[in-house]
Amino acid sequence: MRMRDDNCSHSQSMSIKYRLDRVNIITGVDHDSVPGGFVPEDGAVTLQHADGQDLVNHVTTMIGGAMNKTAYHALREQAAWVDLSGRGKIRATGEDRVRLLHAMCTNHVQQLIPGTGCYAFFLTAQGRILADANVFAMPDYLLLDTEPGVLQRLVEHLDKFIIADDVSLHDFSQATATIAVEGPQSEAVLNKLGGMPAHVPGSLVEWGHRQIAHASYTGGTGYLIFVDAQRKHELVAELEAAGVPQASLDDAETVRIENGRPRYGVDFTEAQIPHETRLLNAIHFSKGCYLGQEIVERVRSRGQVNRLLTPVRIEAAEPPARGTTVQREGKDVGEITSAAFSPALSTVVAFAILRSEAIQKGDLSTAAGARVTTAERSAPTTEH
């Protein structure tokens, strides 16, 4: 779909995934509620805006459950906000908080100074990934930002190891909202609003009663803003007044997979060990002892990982379901963990857990016969 205002100065192209989407758009839009109207040109649908105002705030989610292409485009090319208030937030306080968290996760918590952070795994004694988290250091506490659904398990896991330690864990997830601002212009947007986020990844700065963490949900340029849940509406109003559209979780998931950023609980779980995820930026190999370290070091020394989480592209019009088998020469070599149709790439993007030898040999397909090719990943994989 092509959108432009009446003087053609704000033209945007938006691809339509299915013919049905186009029919639904034309028949389902209330023309009285949208400035301007739909004008067909050479088979395209053009939205003309009568007063030349930017169309970004006037195109809402497409009819029929299709993607909000405006928000999707903003996530990739400009900036959009996403409500991630379901994420878990844990505050660790007490004199022994740094020592405990350092001994319980894979990254170097002891070297963090206030205003800095890191990405880390929390492992079982068998080296399996129990949870992942962004860990931020503040003057009198550590903040753990986790995926939805793992907070209680992580708190219980950590609590088992608090014996005579001066450490308290506080769940403040319900009291604190999380708003992500994602996209290449996200820093500029926050600077314009007075947020002034830090450039260093993993850093966290105060913004009045808010905090801005340089951590991206989609794997591109992005920030997480922690704000009192009772004042979330104030932040949303500021973003909308600045012309920043809201993107849905589905929009963000598509861009996340395009960017090659895997998620715990979706693309990897407690069934995986760290090396299988390739997220080696979560591991500090010279930090000293921590729970599960023996397994991590054993895998590292052997240099052999049988299965790897891999970004792939699938030649199909529909994304396959999670768990769809990937095959090579008729034999199962892995499975899809998440998938979405990418309008920008005009193909399906996905993650798959695959056998290492199958990745090297190629010639992969789904059980239905759709061709599967591995893709370059942009997520950080650097060892410490």
ZAMARGU-4260 file (C-alpha; in steps of 0.2 Angstrom, whole numbers, plus 5000, padded with zeros to 4 digits):
<rodrens>
0) 5000/5000/5000 | 5007/5017/4996 | 5002/5032/5007 | 5005/5050/5003 | 4998/5067/5007
5) 4990/5078/4994 | 5006/5088/4990 | 5016/5071/4989 | 5029/5077/5001 | 5026/5063/5014
10) 5026/5047/5003 | 5028/5030/5011 | 5027/5013/5004 | 5019/4999/5013 | 5019/4981/5006
15) 5004/4970/5008 | 5007/4952/5012 | 4991/4944/5006 | 4978/4950/4993 | 4965/4947/5007
20) 4973/4961/5017 | 4970/4973/5003 | 4952/4968/5002 | 4950/4970/5020 | 4958/4987/5021
25) 4947/4994/5007 | 4931/4986/5013 | 4934/4988/5032 | 4940/5006/5034 | 4927/5019/5040
30) 4931/5033/5028 | 4922/5045/5039 | 4934/5043/5053 | 4950/5045/5043 | 4955/5062/5036
35) 4955/5061/5017 | 4951/5045/5008 | 4957/5030/4998 | 4961/5033/4980 | 4965/5018/4969
40) 4980/5021/4958 | 4987/5007/4946 | 4981/4994/4958 | 4988/5002/4974 | 4979/5010/4988
45) 4984/5028/4991 | 4978/5037/5007 | 4977/5056/5004 | 4978/5067/5019 | 4969/5084/5016
50) 4980/5095/5027 | 4997/5088/5023 | 4999/5082/5041 | 5011/5067/5044 | 5000/5051/5041
55) 5009/5041/5055 | 4996/5045/5068 | 4981/5042/5056 | 4984/5024/5050 | 4979/5012/5063
60) 4980/4993/5064 | 4975/4985/5048 | 4958/4976/5047 | 4958/4957/5048 | 4973/4955/5060
65) 4986/4960/5048 | 5002/4969/5054 | 5001/4988/5058 | 5013/4992/5043 | 5016/5010/5050
70) 5022/5005/5067 | 5032/4991/5059 | 5041/5004/5047 | 5044/5015/5062 | 5052/5001/5072
75) 5064/4998/5057 | 5067/5015/5050 | 5062/5028/5063 | 5055/5025/5081 | 5040/5017/5089
80) 5036/5013/5107 | 5031/4996/5114 | 5022/4992/5130 | 5033/4979/5139 | 5025/4981/5156
85) 5023/4962/5158 | 5042/4960/5160 | 5048/4956/5177 | 5058/4968/5188 | 5068/4963/5204
90) 5077/4974/5215 | 5091/4966/5225 | 5097/4976/5241 | 5108/4973/5255 | 5127/4973/5258
95) 5130/4956/5250 | 5119/4959/5234 | 5134/4960/5222 | 5143/4945/5229 | 5127/4934/5228
100) 5122/4940/5210 | 5140/4938/5204 | 5141/4920/5211 | 5124/4916/5203 | 5125/4922/5185
105) 5137/4920/5170 | 5143/4939/5169 | 5154/4950/5179 | 5142/4959/5191 | 5157/4964/5203
110) 5164/4975/5190 | 5148/4985/5187 | 5148/5003/5194 | 5132/5013/5197 | 5124/5017/5180
115) 5131/5002/5171 | 5124/4985/5167 | 5126/4968/5158 | 5116/4954/5150 | 5118/4938/5159
120) 5111/4920/5161 | 5106/4911/5177 | 5110/4893/5176 | 5106/4877/5185 | 5120/4866/5193
125) 5119/4856/5176 | 5123/4872/5166 | 5105/4873/5159 | 5098/4891/5157 | 5085/4894/5170
130) 5083/4913/5165 | 5091/4927/5157 | 5091/4945/5163 | 5098/4963/5161 | 5107/4967/5177
135) 5109/4986/5181 | 5119/4993/5195 | 5113/5007/5205 | 5121/5015/5221 | 5111/5005/5233
140) 5103/4991/5224 | 5104/4980/5208 | 5090/4980/5196 | 5086/4964/5186 | 5075/4965/5171
145) 5068/4948/5166 | 5057/4940/5153 | 5038/4938/5158 | 5035/4921/5166 | 5052/4918/5174
150) 5052/4931/5188 | 5045/4919/5201 | 5056/4905/5197 | 5071/4916/5197 | 5067/4924/5214
155) 5064/4906/5221 | 5080/4900/5213 | 5090/4915/5221 | 5082/4914/5237 | 5088/4896/5240
160) 5106/4902/5241 | 5102/4917/5253 | 5107/4909/5269 | 5117/4921/5280 | 5119/4934/5267
165) 5112/4952/5269 | 5102/4951/5253 | 5084/4955/5250 | 5074/4952/5234 | 5059/4964/5230
170) 5047/4960/5216 | 5041/4977/5210 | 5035/4972/5193 | 5017/4977/5196 | 5022/4994/5202
175) 5034/4998/5188 | 5029/4999/5170 | 5042/4996/5156 | 5040/5005/5139 | 5053/5002/5125
180) 5057/5015/5113 | 5064/5006/5098 | 5071/5011/5081 | 5086/5021/5073 | 5079/5037/5079
185) 5075/5031/5097 | 5090/5041/5104 | 5085/5057/5095 | 5067/5055/5101 | 5072/5053/5119
190) 5085/5067/5118 | 5071/5079/5111 | 5060/5074/5126 | 5074/5078/5138 | 5079/5060/5142
195) 5097/5060/5137 | 5100/5042/5137 | 5118/5036/5138 | 5127/5029/5123 | 5135/5014/5131
200) 5125/4998/5129 | 5119/4992/5146 | 5120/5009/5154 | 5106/5016/5165 | 5102/5034/5168
205) 5089/5043/5179 | 5076/5054/5170 | 5067/5062/5184 | 5056/5049/5191 | 5060/5037/5177
210) 5075/5027/5172 | 5081/5024/5154 | 5091/5008/5151 | 5101/5006/5135 | 5094/4989/5131
215) 5085/4984/5116 | 5070/4972/5115 | 5071/4970/5096 | 5090/4969/5094 | 5092/4985/5085
220) 5094/5003/5093 | 5082/5004/5108 | 5080/5009/5126 | 5069/5002/5140 | 5061/5015/5151
225) 5056/5011/5169 | 5042/5022/5176 | 5030/5021/5190 | 5014/5011/5183 | 5003/5025/5190
230) 5012/5038/5179 | 5014/5027/5163 | 5001/5037/5154 | 5011/5053/5156 | 5026/5045/5147
235) 5014/5038/5133 | 5006/5055/5131 | 5024/5063/5129 | 5029/5050/5116 | 5013/5052/5106
240) 5014/5071/5106 | 5031/5069/5099 | 5024/5059/5085 | 5030/5042/5090 | 5018/5028/5086
245) 5014/5013/5097 | 5019/4996/5090 | 5011/4980/5095 | 5021/4965/5102 | 5018/4956/5086
250) 5026/4971/5076 | 5041/4970/5088 | 5042/4951/5087 | 5044/4953/5068 | 5058/4965/5069
255) 5066/4956/5083 | 5067/4940/5072 | 5073/4950/5057 | 5087/4957/5068 | 5092/4940/5074
260) 5089/4943/5093 | 5083/4927/5102 | 5071/4927/5117 | 5072/4916/5132 | 5056/4906/5134
265) 5053/4907/5115 | 5069/4902/5106 | 5079/4895/5120 | 5074/4887/5137 | 5080/4877/5151
270) 5084/4863/5138 | 5098/4874/5132 | 5116/4877/5138 | 5123/4894/5135 | 5135/4889/5120
275) 5120/4883/5110 | 5112/4900/5110 | 5128/4909/5103 | 5125/4923/5115 | 5142/4923/5122
280) 5141/4941/5127 | 5131/4935/5142 | 5146/4925/5148 | 5162/4932/5156 | 5174/4917/5155
285) 5187/4924/5167 | 5176/4930/5181 | 5178/4916/5193 | 5166/4903/5200 | 5147/4903/5198
290) 5134/4891/5198 | 5135/4880/5182 | 5152/4886/5177 | 5159/4869/5176 | 5148/4864/5162
295) 5151/4880/5153 | 5170/4878/5154 | 5169/4860/5149 | 5160/4864/5133 | 5172/4879/5129
300) 5187/4868/5131 | 5180/4854/5120 | 5175/4867/5107 | 5161/4856/5101 | 5142/4861/5102
305) 5130/4848/5094 | 5116/4860/5092 | 5115/4879/5088 | 5102/4892/5089 | 5102/4899/5071
310) 5093/4913/5062 | 5085/4907/5046 | 5074/4912/5031 | 5061/4901/5024 | 5054/4902/5007
315) 5035/4902/5012 | 5021/4914/5012 | 5015/4908/5029 | 5027/4907/5045 | 5027/4889/5051
320) 5022/4885/5069 | 5034/4884/5083 | 5041/4866/5084 | 5040/4863/5065 | 5053/4851/5060
325) 5068/4856/5049 | 5075/4842/5038 | 5090/4838/5028 | 5089/4824/5015 | 5073/4818/5024
330) 5080/4817/5041 | 5076/4828/5056 | 5090/4840/5060 | 5081/4853/5071 | 5065/4863/5073
335) 5058/4881/5072 | 5057/4891/5088 | 5049/4907/5081 | 5044/4914/5064 | 5036/4929/5056
340) 5033/4935/5039 | 5045/4950/5035 | 5037/4963/5024 | 5054/4971/5022 | 5062/4955/5016
345) 5047/4948/5007 | 5050/4931/5015 | 5048/4922/5032 | 5062/4925/5045 | 5064/4913/5059
350) 5075/4905/5072 | 5078/4887/5073 | 5088/4875/5084 | 5099/4865/5072 | 5112/4851/5072
355) 5129/4859/5069 | 5133/4848/5055 | 5117/4852/5046 | 5121/4870/5047 | 5138/4867/5038
360) 5131/4856/5025 | 5115/4866/5021 | 5101/4860/5009 | 5088/4862/5023 | 5069/4862/5022
365) 5054/4861/5032 | 5044/4845/5033 | 5032/4853/5021 | 5046/4856/5008 | 5049/4874/5010
370) 5067/4879/5008 | 5077/4884/5024 | 5093/4895/5023 | 5104/4901/5037 | 5105/4920/5039
375) 5118/4931/5047 | 5114/4936/5064 | 5116/4954/5071 | 5115/4949/5090 | 5131/4951/5099
380) 5141/4935/5102 | 5157/4942/5109 | 5166/4932/5122 | 5173/4941/5137
</rodrens>
